[in-house]
């Protein structure tokens, strides 16, 4: 009953989440001039307890609007996980819903809170799933890019530095 999930089950979960997001994206396209959700680039550190442990990954993702105040953030990342000073390649998929306090970017700084799921795949290890909670702070726009800092819990303490594409009048 509590057997580890296979990679096929993880892929099926991701496809299901994307399928749920597509009708919302199609509706958002009708009311918005932008045809694609904004992309983001990110660098994450997860469960960095010492020089012998931790995960360091770079990734790409998108934020799909689920109304004015909620964004579905879907990210994929890859990098290195250290266990007892031994490096392993690793990959991660996150699906996080964030509630935006200022969705219309009326202030320079934007705060959001959220939660979701994360699946971590590591070389020679079974896949692991985590519940994730995050706090996200977006800074002022710099040349069409909105920098953000994301902190949270999920597989350990996680910190991410994010560069999101700017959307006029929106977060």
Secondary structure, 3 states (H helix, E strand, C coil): CCCCCCHHHHHHHHHHHHHHHHHHHHHHHHHCCCCCCCEEEEEEEEEEEECCEEEEEEEEEEEEECCCCEEEEEEEEEEEEEECCEEEEEEEEEEEEEEECCCCCCCCCEEEEEEEEEEEEECCCCCEEEEEEEEEEEEEEECCEEEEEEEEECCCEEEEEEEEECECCEC
